[in-house]
Amino acid sequence: MKKEKVKKTEEQKQEIKKTVLTVMLAVLALAAVVSVLVWYVNKNKPDTPEETIRPEVTDLASITLSSKAIAVPYVPTDIDGVVYTANTAREIAFYEFNGTEYLPTAETGKFDIFLFLSNQQIPVTVHYIERDGKLTGYGVYTSNENDDVYIYDFLMCKITNLPKGFEQEGKCLLLAHTNIKDVYSLSPVWEEAFVLDRSSLTLTRFLSDNNRMLDINGALRSDFAMLTDNSLKSDYASVPFFSSRAYEVTLEDLPIDIYVKNTAGEEEAVKGVLDTYVRTLADGSFVYLQDMNGGFALKRYSNGETVTVREFYAEYEVEYVRSGDWLLCKEDGRLYSLYDGTVIELPEFKLNPNCFAVSGDSKYVVIAGSSTNVLDYRIYIYNTETEKLSSFQDSDYSTHYSIFFPTNTAVCFYTEGVEGYVEKIINLSDLG
């Protein structure tokens, strides 16, 4: 049945018009308020350069030069662009960066030597490369039932040029450590130091061994004279090194002091440092880290005098982490150079860093870490010159290790998963 239309009265029509008009006015008023709010927010929003806005996260593969599965990680040598690998079969291999990847490169030669430590004759074959007056070589000892060695299961050796002011014709420096945890470290602590005669292959102590005691395992205590690669970088005949020789070996968490070797002998310089970090400066002084109330401090030692360079009111290796000559504040992303006073402020730093590095020319900062969760791996890259920030997501859901720069525009690191190691090299030159 067709429904019959009911005519509205004139009064009803006027009421409908009023209702529609009221709704329209309310909508227009709301739109005006929203427009004012948008204008106000934009007006008061700080002018932020486009480069400092948190970047869009892209796939790391887009800037990856090479990615390959390897048996053991690469470790950089003293020769730019050359790395080495060491395995449990006592094999050493060298590789050289060709601009895209690392390719095998021939060694210059090798030395078959015996280290006499703790009444043990330890056989080590040191493979080396020598170019333009620069010497770098490595050897590893791992326990073997055919060897008459009972105290040591592992020994890592390095040969390099003697420090400036201590050079001797036909001789080089041989360093060794027994800490297998440092086998792939970018900054190992060397426990032994010898002068190696390259003709006779005889060894003589570089640092004093007087009054050196044995540890509870019957080995010479490993904290008696500790060197780092940074210790040897000096233009002066003065080599700072670390030692706990002044303390009883039975104590726990022994303090570490800094001593100095010069042409006159060895002398104590600094008591109780925070870390085995030292950097010799152009004037022959050196900087180091030391605890203080409420935090730690960067200090400089020169001719028996110490001065405080900078203070940090936070916990070392918790809020602040170190890589080489740089400190990174995990809370705000500030980077501090430990030797020239440079401070880099990283924009939009929202990352839990696992490792980081700064290029040799200080142009690029590269940080690996996780963002929202432990599987959200990111590679954070910042150009200090252009202030451009880039962020990349790594599909390899494994922890990243050992960031270093083959060149100032390429960076290398490795990940470790259930199937082994993967070494990656990424390109920075196209990022600006």
Order of alpha helices (4+ residues) and beta strands (2+ residues): alpha-beta-beta-beta-beta-beta-beta-beta-beta-beta-beta-beta-beta-beta-beta-beta-beta-beta-beta-beta-beta-beta-beta-beta-beta-beta-beta-beta-beta-beta-beta-beta
